[in-house]
Amino acid sequence: MKDKSIWLDGINRKKFSKLSNDIMCDIVIIGGGITGLSCAYFLKDLKKKIVLVERNKLCTGTTAKSTGKLTYLQDDKISKIENIYNKDKALLYLNSQKDAISLAKKIIIENDIKCNLDSVNSYIFCTSHQNKNKILKNYNLLKDSCNIKKKKNLPIQTKCCNSLEVNDTFVFHPVKFVLNLSEIVKDKIDIYENTNISSIKKDNDFYLLKANNKIIKTKQVILACHYPFFLLPYLFPFKTSLEKSFLAAGVVEKTKPISAINVDKSVISLRYHKDKKNFLLYVGETNSLDNNVNNIKKRDKIIWNIRKNFTPLVEYCWSNYDILTWDYMPLIGEIDNNMYLATGYNTWGMTNGILAGKIISDLIDNKKNKYSELFDPKRNINNIPKIINFNIQNSFSFINTKINKNKTFYYDNVKIVKENGVYYGVYIDEDKKEHKVLNLCPHMKCSLSFNYQTKTWDCPCHGSSFDVDGNLLYGPASHDIKVSK
Ligand SMILES: Cc1cc2nc3c(=O)[nH]c(=O)nc-3n(C[C@H](O)[C@H](O)[C@H](O)COP(=O)(O)OP(=O)(O)OC[C@H]3O[C@@H](n4cnc5c(N)ncnc54)[C@H](O)[C@@H]3O)c2cc1C
């Protein structure tokens, strides 16, 4: 079994060079996931010098670890939005997702992109009788806007008390989609890989971005980097929280044209994928961030679940994070003069990432967009009880990492050592080579725990992740951790 995303296996990719000199341009897009490349796609024909920078390789972040569903039936999100705002806003959100699906289809068809786009019936369902009313509420809300049907069961062997079905949704291969976008835009937009933006400073009418010790001077910046650590001054950490889920893919006899997600507390999400083999993708074990021991348990549990209920042949297992907002809607738009943000997709970033590309390109091109007000990142989304709760949890995680830093259980190839009062994490690889790094996240100084699944040092407080040599893989941290000399 491979501890990696099914979408990252066997992918042929073009390599882009690293930024090696100072440059000047009109627009910089930070991030090479679905958001960054969608922005690039919609902006490519503007007569501007545009640069896209990616810290790692293109499309190796959150997008590459999703389930690749393009649907507007997104658990019970529409009714949650209605609860917070009103029916009009909830239905406007629904329309935005339908439009995003149409945009995705149009891009794929017009450019003949081979990304396993398949039409599927989407379902939301509940596994407990107590949640039947959630299903009913969503039915009542959606019945005049969609061709939605009530169903007793799901066309897949899983516990279901009640469900809803729509038939105009899709699944696709997210990495093939994004890498194809990069092929389409590469002659008009300069793309740099292995180029980490570590700071952004305002300089009169320009922004100065520090990238690999080089400077990019630009008029406009798009933060398509999933977790924009640059936004501490905008209180971004207080407007969002993080959620982590585990995913597994197992070989099955036949695929079915369906995709499903439940509305119960403990998340179950399913879809099929046809490649050289037939796969069932299964998501579960969703939670806020936590420690290494839980990571191992959750990985084992998701594998056990898929084996018990669907297939013994589990070939891939991985995990993914996404950013949640307190009002369940994304943050897309201008956050400061000529600085644009697109994130907070509440686990629905395939539709919202593509939509973000369209909204931001319209804003930059001074065109009206009917969703720009709804997703305005400057809207007031402070939910004081949730903020307090989330930050108390974070503080506990922080304290826990300090108290338990040398009490965590590790197998023999990983240890935490203390030298001259400083803690280091040591990983010994298959060739008995020692990799030693400071056991401290550069973001907010939390102690790191080793993740056996990904062979990374992970921050249990805010989700930053580093390889065994301390190289930054995933933010909010902005740079690598120091390696012991
Ligand atoms: C379990 C799970 C399943 C999901 N399934 C679905 C689904 O089926 N359908 C759906 O619609 N959504 C789904 N999502 C949500 C979706 O995966 C994300 O919302 C979406 O991929 C975010 O895309 P992005 O481009 O914003 O971020 P990413 O794909 O993470 O791209 C951001 C990029 O920015 C780069 N970067 C970061 N900081 C810097 C920096 N300082 N300098 C340079 N580069 C930088 C990163 O390396 C990364 O490549 C799922 C989420 C989870 C957790």
The ligand as an ORCA input file, in Angstrom:
! r2SCAN-3c Opt
* xyz 0 1
  C     -10.395     15.270      2.564
  C     -10.695     16.366      1.605
  C     -11.356     16.076      0.416
  C     -11.695     17.104     -0.462
  N     -12.388     16.803     -1.596
  C     -12.888     17.797     -2.358
  C     -13.757     17.511     -3.439
  O     -14.062     16.366     -3.741
  N     -14.284     18.558     -4.121
  C     -14.012     19.843     -3.795
  O     -14.594     20.747     -4.401
  N     -13.116     20.140     -2.824
  C     -12.562     19.156     -2.080
  N     -11.704     19.444     -1.054
  C     -11.210     20.821     -0.858
  C     -10.056     21.139     -1.808
  O      -9.124     20.080     -1.773
  C      -9.325     22.437     -1.425
  O     -10.235     23.407     -1.002
  C      -8.585     22.985     -2.657
  O      -7.794     21.968     -3.199
  C      -7.725     24.181     -2.308
  O      -7.038     24.526     -3.479
  P      -5.931     25.657     -3.481
  O      -5.424     25.793     -4.866
  O      -6.491     26.861     -2.833
  O      -4.808     25.096     -2.510
  P      -3.562     24.079     -2.839
  O      -3.952     23.017     -3.794
  O      -3.042     23.670     -1.527
  O      -2.573     25.038     -3.578
  C      -1.868     26.067     -2.886
  C      -0.427     26.028     -3.373
  O       0.246     27.169     -2.872
  C       1.592     26.806     -2.592
  N       2.124     27.766     -1.633
  C       1.747     27.951     -0.341
  N       2.443     28.935      0.243
  C       3.315     29.384     -0.708
  C       4.324     30.379     -0.699
  N       4.587     31.090      0.388
  N       5.045     30.578     -1.833
  C       4.787     29.833     -2.958
  N       3.835     28.880     -3.012
  C       3.109     28.656     -1.904
  C       1.460     25.402     -2.016
  O       2.676     24.690     -2.132
  C       0.344     24.817     -2.860
  O       0.835     24.084     -3.957
  C     -11.336     18.438     -0.161
  C     -10.637     18.731      1.010
  C     -10.329     17.710      1.900
  C      -9.644     18.047      3.180
*
